[in-house]
Amino acid sequence: MRGEIEKRTVLLADYILTNKSTVRHAAKDFGISKSTVHKDISQRLIKINPALYKEVKNIMEINKSERHLRGGTATKNKFLLKKQQAEKKG
């Protein structure tokens, strides 16, 4: 079991690096929770591969600094879609 977790952790790290992925996106693609991804990256990866951890940490910091922008865009799109649907009905 321990080997599987370590393998998943490294796969997650590679995925995040390759795709510049967010925790949410990685969790969805791997079929696991965001909490598991975060724990794998922030706690387990540093013990398994410190060099890889540093690279992934940079991506995570960038994603964290941009999350308010993604949230604002998502909210804007949500309300534009609602407006378009209301215009079609009315």
N, C-alpha and C positions, 0 to 999 in steps of 0.2 A: 504494500500500500504506500509506503514512504517513497519508493521510487516513482510511483505514478504521480504523486503530488509534485515531486521535483521536476519530472518531465513536463507536466502541465504548466508549471511555473515558468520554465524556460521557453516553452512554446508560446505562452502568453506574452512574455517579454519580447520574443522575436516578432510576434504578430503586431504588437504595439509599435515597435521600432519601424518595421517595414511599412505599415499602413498609417503611421502617425495617429493611431486610433485612440479613442477615448475609452475610459473604463467601461462605460455603458455599452459602447459598440462591441468591445471585446467580449464582455459578458454575454451579450446576445448571440454573437457568432460562436462562442464556445458552449453555450447552453448552461451557463453557471450564473450565480448571483454576482452583483456588483461588489458585494462585501467580500466574496471569495477572491475575485480578481484583485481587489485592493489589498487584501491580506497577502496574497501570493506575491504581489509586486513589492509592497512596502516592507514586509517582514521576512518572507522566505527567500526572496531573490538575493538579498544582500548577503545571506549566508551561503547560498549556492554559487553565485557568480557576482562578486562585487563590481567588476568592471562593467558587466552588462547592466547591473542595477543603476550605475551612474548614468548610463546612456538613456535608459528608460525613465529615470527620474527627471531628466531634462524635458522629455516629451510630456510627462505628467504635469510638470510645472507650467509648461506652455498651455496645455489644455485647461489647467486650473485658472490661469490668468485670462483665458478667453471665454470661459463658460458663461459669463454674464452676457456676452455678445450673442452666443448661440441661443441662449434662453430668450433674449429679446427678439431675435429673428423668428424663433419658433412661435412665440406669442403673436407677433405681427401676422405671420402666415395663417395662424389659426383664425384670427378675427377677419382677415381678408376672405378666407374660405367661407366663413359663416355669412359674411356680407354677400358674397356671390351666390350662395345657395338661397338666401332670402330674396335676392333680386330675381332669381329664376322662378320662384314660387309666386311672387307678387307682381 
